[in-house]
């Protein structure tokens, strides 16, 4: 019952509200950058980090020359940030482990290196090495979760609309008997621009039974979206589109009773409630994702 009440509350908010450009309640944490690490090191009294020590995404791990205090502080910052990013993903109704599985330390099939007997280094050096290794894991997770959130369909598919039919069980509009609705129907004026809710690659752009003219987008991490009943299509298969790109115009093709957008979100092929993604999108600054 509680979950149903939350879902209804979200749908009511979406039916009423419009998100002003730039409005936000939740801001994503910054990306990992040399400037961030230098700032933390400077605040800890360690001065600027050595050249090449801080690493943005994809670069080498943290430098062993970083002060222990800085490493510990960065680790705490990374852990807190990872928790915040995972909370954002859960707001969209997803399990972070599903769309961004944590790295398995034992997943590397091939390992090697010279043998060094235990106790070859003093305790301080050993502790620092362990701290750096842990920090590197946290920073990698930070980067991965930001990439996932940037790929989630959190933007609006229409500039203005109201919720005409929610996700889940409903009466079929043509047969007038119970049926499962695998998306949401968003009502807006005929011919309204339909927008990509996240960047990605066009999987399909054409006509499908029931859907009429439809565009499907692959956003990565197993997430896809579909935009159906279009009047016309403005993209082609395999084309890359950015968030907010115009992909078609609202229509009433296919199995439809009137002009609207049938909008779907799937994760690993399983339909998910788009209202949860739209709700989360209202909490995240669109141009800062």
C-alpha positions in Angstrom: 0.0 0.0 0.0 2.8 2.4 0.9 4.5 1.8 -2.5 1.2 2.4 -4.3 0.6 5.7 -2.4 4.1 6.9 -3.3 3.5 6.0 -7.0 0.2 7.9 -7.0 1.8 10.9 -5.3 4.6 11.0 -7.9 2.0 10.7 -10.8 -0.1 13.5 -9.3 3.0 15.7 -9.1 4.0 15.0 -12.6 0.5 15.7 -13.9 0.6 19.1 -12.2 4.1 20.3 -12.3 6.5 21.6 -14.9 10.2 21.8 -14.2 11.6 25.3 -14.8 14.9 25.2 -16.6 17.8 25.0 -14.1 15.6 24.4 -11.1 17.0 21.7 -8.8 16.6 20.2 -5.4 19.5 17.7 -5.7 22.8 18.4 -7.3 25.1 15.6 -8.4 28.5 15.6 -6.7 31.3 16.9 -8.9 33.4 14.7 -11.2 36.8 13.6 -9.9 39.3 16.0 -11.2 42.9 17.1 -10.5 41.5 20.4 -9.1 39.4 18.5 -6.5 42.3 16.5 -5.3 44.7 19.5 -5.2 42.1 21.4 -3.2 41.7 18.7 -0.6 45.5 18.3 -0.3 45.9 22.0 0.1 43.2 22.2 2.8 45.1 19.4 4.7 48.3 21.4 4.6 50.0 19.2 2.1 50.2 21.7 -0.6 49.6 20.9 -4.2 49.8 17.3 -5.2 52.7 16.2 -7.3 52.3 16.5 -11.1 50.4 13.5 -12.3 49.3 12.4 -8.8 45.6 13.4 -9.0 43.7 11.5 -11.6 40.5 12.2 -13.5 38.5 9.3 -14.7 40.5 6.6 -16.5 43.9 7.9 -15.4 46.3 6.2 -13.1 45.5 5.7 -9.4 46.2 8.0 -6.5 49.9 8.9 -5.9 51.7 7.3 -3.0 53.2 10.8 -2.3 49.8 12.1 -1.1 49.8 12.8 2.7 48.1 10.1 4.7 45.6 12.7 6.1 44.6 13.6 2.6 44.2 10.0 1.5 41.9 9.3 4.5 39.9 12.5 3.9 39.5 11.7 0.2 38.4 8.2 1.0 35.7 9.5 3.4 34.6 12.0 0.8 34.4 9.3 -1.9 32.4 6.9 0.4 29.9 9.6 1.2 29.6 10.6 -2.5 29.1 7.0 -3.7 26.3 6.6 -1.1 24.6 9.8 -2.5 24.9 8.7 -6.1 23.5 5.3 -5.2 20.5 7.0 -3.5 19.9 9.0 -6.7 19.8 5.8 -8.7 17.4 4.2 -6.2 15.1 7.2 -6.6 14.6 6.2 -10.2 13.5 2.7 -8.9 16.7 1.0 -9.8 19.2 -1.2 -7.9 22.7 0.4 -8.3 24.1 -3.2 -8.3 21.9 -3.9 -11.3 22.9 -1.1 -13.6 26.5 -0.6 -12.2 27.7 -3.9 -10.6 30.6 -3.2 -8.2 34.0 -4.4 -9.4 34.9 -7.9 -8.2 38.4 -7.8 -6.9 38.8 -11.4 -7.8 37.5 -11.0 -11.4 40.9 -10.6 -13.0 41.8 -14.0 -14.4 45.5 -13.2 -15.0 47.8 -11.9 -12.2 51.5 -11.8 -11.7 54.6 -9.9 -10.4 57.7 -10.7 -8.5 57.4 -12.4 -5.1 58.0 -10.1 -2.1 58.0 -11.7 1.3 55.7 -10.3 4.0 57.2 -7.8 6.3 59.5 -6.2 3.7 58.1 -2.8 4.4 57.4 -1.1 7.7 53.9 -0.8 9.1 53.4 2.8 8.0 54.2 2.0 4.4 52.0 -1.0 4.4 49.1 0.9 5.9 49.5 3.7 3.3 49.5 1.2 0.5 46.3 -0.3 1.8 44.7 3.1 2.1 45.7 4.1 -1.4 44.2 0.8 -2.8 40.9 1.4 -0.9 40.8 5.0 -2.2 41.3 3.9 -5.7 38.4 1.5 -5.5 36.1 4.3 -4.1 37.2 6.7 -6.8 36.5 4.2 -9.5 33.0 3.6 -8.1 32.4 7.3 -7.9 33.3 7.7 -11.6 31.2 4.7 -12.7 28.1 5.8 -10.8 28.3 9.3 -12.3 28.5 7.8 -15.8 25.4 5.6 -15.0 23.4 8.6 -13.8 24.4 10.6 -16.9 23.0 7.8 -19.0 19.7 7.5 -17.2 16.6 8.9 -18.9 15.8 11.7 -16.4 15.0 14.6 -18.8 11.4 15.4 -20.0 10.3 13.8 -23.3 8.0 16.8 -23.9 8.2 20.5 -23.0 4.7 20.5 -21.6 2.3 17.7 -21.0 -0.1 16.0 -18.5 -0.2 12.4 -17.5 -3.1 10.8 -19.4 -2.5 7.2 -18.3 0.0 5.8 -15.8 2.2 2.7 -15.8 0.7 -0.6 -14.7 -2.7 -2.3 -14.7 -5.4 -0.3 -16.4 -8.5 -0.7 -18.6 -7.5 -1.1 -22.2 -8.7 2.0 -24.0 -10.0 0.0 -27.0 -11.1 -3.3 -25.5 -12.2 -1.9 -22.2 -10.9 -4.8 -20.2 -7.9 -5.1 -17.7 -4.5 -4.9 -19.4 -0.9 -4.2 -18.4 0.4 -0.7 -19.5 4.1 -1.0 -20.0 4.7 2.8 -20.2 2.9 6.1 -19.6 0.7 8.1 -21.9 1.6 11.8 -22.0 -0.9 14.2 -23.5 0.2 17.3 -25.4 -0.8 19.2 -28.5 -0.6 17.4 -31.8 2.8 17.9 -33.4 4.6 18.8 -30.2 8.4 18.1 -30.4 9.3 14.8 -28.8 12.7 14.9 -27.0 15.3 12.2 -26.1 15.3 11.9 -22.3 19.0 10.9 -22.3 21.9 10.6 -24.8 22.2 7.4 -26.6 22.1 5.5 -29.9 18.9 5.0 -32.0 18.1 1.3 -31.9 15.0 1.5 -34.1 13.2 4.3 -36.0 10.2 3.1 -37.9 6.8 1.5 -37.6 5.8 -1.3 -35.2 2.4 -3.0 -34.7 0.5 -1.3 -31.9 3.1 1.4 -31.5 2.7 3.1 -34.9 5.7 5.3 -35.7 8.2 4.7 -32.8 11.8 5.6 -31.9 13.8 3.4 -29.5 17.0 4.6 -27.9 19.8 2.6 -26.2 21.3 4.6 -23.3 23.8 2.0 -22.2 23.9 0.1 -18.9 20.9 -2.0 -20.2 18.6 1.1 -20.2 16.4 1.8 -23.3 13.5 4.1 -24.0 10.7 4.1 -26.5 8.6 7.0 -27.9 5.5 5.8 -29.7 2.5 7.0 -31.8 4.6 9.6 -33.4 3.3 11.8 -36.2 6.7 11.7 -37.9 10.3 10.6 -37.1 13.3 12.9 -37.2 16.2 10.5 -36.6 17.5 7.3 -38.2 18.7 4.0 -36.8 22.3 4.0 -35.4 22.3 7.7 -35.1 23.7 9.1 -31.8 21.5 11.7 -30.1 22.1 14.0 -27.1 19.8 14.6 -24.2 17.0 16.9 -25.3 17.5 16.2 -29.1 14.3 16.3 -31.2 13.6 12.8 -32.3 10.0 13.2 -33.7 6.7 14.9 -33.3 3.7 13.8 -31.2 0.9 12.1 -33.1 -1.7 9.3 -33.0 -0.3 6.6 -35.2 -0.7 2.9 -34.3 -3.1 1.7 -31.6 -4.2 5.0 -30.3 -7.4 6.9 -29.5 -6.0 10.4 -30.0 -2.8 12.5 -30.0 -0.4 11.6 -27.2 3.1 10.1 -26.5 3.3 6.6 -25.3 6.7 6.6 -23.4 8.5 3.5 -22.1 11.6 2.8 -20.1 13.1 -0.6 -20.0 16.1 -2.0 -17.9 17.6 -5.2 -19.3 14.4 -5.6 -21.3 12.1 -5.3 -18.3 9.5 -2.4 -18.3 10.0 0.1 -15.5 7.7 2.9 -14.5 8.8 6.1 -16.4 7.2 8.3 -13.7 9.9 7.4 -11.3 12.6 8.5 -13.7 10.7 11.7 -14.5 10.3 12.3 -10.8 14.0 11.8 -10.2 14.8 14.1 -13.1 12.9 16.9 -11.4 15.4 16.6 -8.5 18.6 16.5 -10.5 19.9 19.6 -12.3 19.5 18.7 -16.0 22.5 20.7 -17.3 24.8 19.4 -14.5 24.3 15.6 -15.0 
